[in-house]
Amino acid sequence: MMEDKQSEVLNLERVQELETWLKTTNTKLTQVNGQRKYGGPPDVWVGSIPGNRCEVFISQIPLDAYEDLLIPLFSSVGPLWEFRLMMNFSGQNRGFAYAKYGSPAIANDAIRLLHGHMLEPGCYLNVRRSTEKRQLCIEDLPGSTKQEDLLQVLRALTEGVERVSLRAGPGIEGVSAVVAFSSHYSASMAKKVLVEAFKKQFALNISVQWESTMKPSPDVPSKRLLSCAHKPPRHILNSPQPCVQPPPLARPPPAPPGFCRAVGGPSSPRHPVPPSSSIHTSSCQGYLAATACSPSPVTLLQKMCKAAGVGEPVYEIYYSHTESDGFLYFTYQVCIPGISRAFKGVVMILPGPTATATLEEAWRASAQQVVQRVCSQLTD
């Protein structure tokens, strides 16, 4: 039965061609973190480690196209230091990959020669320079966080941390930190683990985003703009919502003494539900239980607000960025008239079949987070 289901998804003829090519050429591939990697460097590499601007991003790859087609094509421009094809559990690729060369000049040649290349009839590759971002922004740190202590903590939790700088000022709640890493890979791995690591070890809810180099325009308020420098995927370009800064997560729990010694202590809770709200704890417990089986968190939140008499929730949802694993990140702000502070956060979803379906899924995910956060704040 499993083989039958797999054959419905995979082009088994193409898989066999890949396996034959691997044996014939003695090419080695390594599966790691949702991607299949060649090189880094390969055994035949001669030269130094590539620096910045040596990597290209390849998209619009047919889902049954594999390294036996892609590596020879991109090697025709120049020797590859590394080639990474993003994969899903079914064995298909995710439609995009990264190729790294020995110099920026060869990467430029790859873009010039292979952008628009027809890999299969009707399938044209999109090749452009990879951003290779190496900086993360960590938000919702305690107000007394010290730079050297945070650097020490981060180096204990992840690899490749080079330096840390702290930011605070008008429009910035608490303290945020910009963390520079030695490579894009190190930054990507840190982004995957730091939120859970801080929650587990220090009982702190931080948010971690890619740090953008985009400068705010004069018309934009003087808050930081994060993760909005990149164009959304083509299938959500028609979304009417603009990008805004990813907002902080609400109400970090108190940190234990261990974090106080390492970073300086917790900050006071933020975004509390005001005492005047008439959403009662007992009602929230019922809503939390219902969330797990409710087909529509949007409807659930609407009924919850109606029962409490606090008004209809108003949503603002913004595209933020796309991760290398294919997930789309959206920031949201939900305003409920009877609650003084808006609920803000970040959700990650997989692309839907249409732009409308994708935005509706982001809407549902945002509503579910708000339901859970309202209730958790009242039951604490």
N, C-alpha and C positions, 0 to 999 in steps of 0.2 A: 504493500500500500504506500509506504513512504517513497519507494522508488517511482511509483506511478505519479505521485504528487510532484516530486522533484522534476520529472521529465516534462510536466506541464509548464514549469517555470524556466528550466534551463534548455538551451540549445545544445543537446548532448554531442552533436557533431562538432560544434565549435569547441566544446570542452576537450574532446578527444584531440583535436588539432593543436590545442594549447599543450596538452600533455606530451604529444609527439614532439613538438618544438622544444620543450624543456629538456627532453631526453637527448634529442639530436644535438642541441647546442650546449648542453651541460649548464644551462642557466639556472641559477638558484633564486628562489623567491621566498620571502619570509612574511608570514601572516601575523600582524600585530595591530591591535586597537582599531579594528574595522578597516584596515587597509592592507594591501599586499605590496611588499616593498622589494625592489631590486636594487642592489648596490648599497651605497652609503659608506664606503665606495665599493665597486665591484672588484673582483680579484685582479682584473686586467688594468686597473686604474694606474696612471702615471701622472704625477703632478701634485700640487698642493691642495689643501682643503678649500672649496669654493667659498667666496665671501658673499656680500650683499648683492642683490640684483642679478643673481645667476639662475634663478628658478622661474619657470613659466607654469601658468595654470591652464589646464586643458579641460574644456567642457564640451557638452553636446556629443559625448561618446556613446555610440550604440551600446545597449546593455549587454549584448552578447559578443562584444569586441574585447579581446584580452591582450596580454602582453606580447603574444606571438605576432600581433599586428602592430601594436603601439611602440614597443621598444625598438624594433628595427627601423620604423619610420622616424622616430625622434633621434635615434642614433645616426641617421643619415646626415644630420646637420652637424654633429660633432659628438665626441665621447660623452656618455652620460655618467655623472657621478652617482645619481640616484633617480629612480623612477618609482612613484607611489600611485597605485591604482586603488581608489576607494571601493570597498566591497560590502555587500549585504549578506545576511545569513543564508539566502537562497543559493548563493554562488554566482549571481549576476553582479556586474559592477554597478556603481551608483551614478554613472554618467560623467564623472570627472576624475582628474588625475593631476599629478605634479611631476615635472621633469626638471632636474637640476643639472646644470652644465658647469664646466670649469671656469668660465668667465662670463661677464655681462655681455660681451660682444657675441658669443655663441648663442646666448639666450635671445639676444636681439634677432639673430639670424633665424632662430626657430620661429619666432613670432612672424617675421617677414615672410618666410617660406612656407609655413605650415598653417597659418591662420586661414580658414576657409578651405582647407584641403578636404577633398571628398574621400572619406574613408570607405564608405559603402554608397551605393546609388541612393542619392537623396539625403545623405548624412554628411554634413560639413562641420569640421572641427572648429571650435572657437579657442584660439590660443592667445593669451595675453600674459603680461608680467604678473607674477605672484607678488602679493603684498609682503609676504614674509614678516608679518608683524611679530615683534619681540617684546612688546610692553603690555602689561595688564594694569587695569585700575581696580583696586580693592576699596570698596566703600563700606560704610557702617562700622568702622573701627571705633574703639573707645576714644573719647575726647582727650585722654591723657596718654595716648600711644606715643612712644618714643622711637625715633628712626632706627637707632642701633639695635634696640631690643626687637623691633619688628623684623629687621634684617636677619637676626639670629634665629628667630622663630621660623621664618620662611625657608631658610637654608636647611633647617632640620626637617621640614615637611616635604620639600621638593628639591629638584636638582636644577642647576644652571642659573641660579639667582646671582646677578652681578651687582645691582645697586637698588636702593629704595629711596624715594623722596616723598615726603608728606605734603598734603595740601589742606588748607582750611581757609575759610573766608566767607564773605557775604554769599548767601545762596547755597552754601555747602553745609549740610548737617553733619555733626560729628567730625571725623577725620577720614580723609581718603588718602590712599597711597598709590603712587605709580611705581611699578616694579619692572625693572629691565632684566631680560634674560639673555643668555649667551646664544640662543638659537630660537627659531620659530617653533621647532619641535618641543623644546623644553618649556616654552611658554604655553603651548597647547596642552601638554601633559599637566602642567600646574593648574591650568584653568579647569581641567576635569576633576581635580582632587581637592582643591583648596577649600571650597565651600563646605564639603562634608568633613574635611579634616578640622576646620575651625569649629564646626558644630559639635563634633565628637570630642575633641580634646579640650575646648575652651567654652563650650556651650554658648557660642556666639553665632548669630546669623549674619554673615557678611554677604555681599554680592561681588561678583568678579566679572568684569567685562574687558574686552579689548580696548586699549587706550587709543583714541583717535587723534590724528594730527591735524584734523580740520579746525580752522579758526572760526569762531562765531562771527556772524555778520552783525553790523551795528543795530539791526532791528531785533536781534534775539536777546532776551534777558541775560544778565551776566552770570548765569549758571554754566557749569561745564557741559559741553556737548560730547557725548560718548557714542562710539560705534555707529555713527550715521554717515560716515564718509563714503560708504560704498553703495552702489546702486542696487536696489532690490532685484531678485530674480525676475525674469521677463514675465512670468505668469502672474505677478502681483504688481506690475508697474502701473496698472490702472487704478490701484487703490487710492481713494481720495485722501487718506490720512498721511500727513507728513511725518518725518522723523523728529523725535525729540530725545532729550537725554534720558538714558535708562535710569529710573528712579530707584532710591534705596529701598530695601526690604524693611518691613515694619517691625518694630519692637524686638530688638535683640534680648534674649534672656540674660539674667545675671551671669557674669563670668566667675568661675571658681578662683580661689587664691592663686593657683598656679599661673593663670593668665595675668593676674594683677602684678605678680613679680616679674613676668617676662615682658609685658607690654605697658603696664602702668595702671590697669584697672578698668572696670566697665564704665560706660556712660549711662546716663539715666534713660529709662524707657521713653520711646517716642511713638507718636501716632496712637495714643490710647483712644478707645471709644469713650466719649464723654458720658458722665453719669446721667445726663438728662435723657439718654437714649432709652427707649422702652423695650428694647429687645432683651428678653429675659434669659437667664442661664438655662433654665429648664427647657425652654423652647429651642435653644441652640443645640442642646444635646440631641434632641429629636431630629433637628435639621442635619447635624453631622452624621447621624446614623443613616439618614435618607440619602445623603450625598453619594454614598457608595453605589446605590442602585438606581438613582434618578437618571433618566435619559437626557435631561436638560438642566444643567446647573444654572443657566440663564433664567429659566422659569422658576427654579427653586429660589434663587436670590430675589426675584421679583415678588413671589408670594411671601417670602420672609419679610421683606420691607413693607409690603402691604399690611401684613398682620401686625407689624410693629407700629404702623402709622408714621413711618419716617420718609415716605415719598418714593418715587420711582428712581432706580439707579440709572445714571447716565454714563455711558462708556466712551472713552477715547483710547483707541488701539493704534499703535504705530509699529511699522516694520523697523527692526534694528539691524540685524545682520544674519548671515548664513554661516554655520559652522562647517568644518571639513567633513563631518560625519553626515551631512545632509539635512540637519535640523535647522529650521527657521526660528529665529528669536524675535519676539515681539514684546514691547513694553506696553503697559496699560495704565490708565488712570480711571478709576470708577468713583464718581461723586454721588453720594446719597444725601439728599437735602437735609434730612434730620440729623446727620452726623457731620461734625464741623470739619473734619479732615478727610481729604480724598484718600482712597486706597490705591497704592501704586505698587507695581511689581513687574516681574519678567516671566514670560512663559516660553517654552520651547515646544514646537510641534513639527511633524513631518509635513511636507507639501501635500495638498489635496489635488484632486484631478483638475480643479478649476480655481481661479482666483477667489471666487465667491466662497467655495468650499473651504479654502485655506483660511480666509478671514473669519468665517463662521466658527471654525475649530479654535482659532485664537480667542474668539469671543467666549466660547464655552469654557476654555481653560482659564481665562481671566475670571469669569464668574465663579468658578469652582474655588479658586484661590481666595477670593473675597469672602465667600461663605465660610470657608474654614478659618480664615483669620479673624473675622468678626466673632465667631463662636469661641475660638481658642483664647482671645483676649478677655472675653467675659467669664470664661471658666477657669482662668489662671487664679 
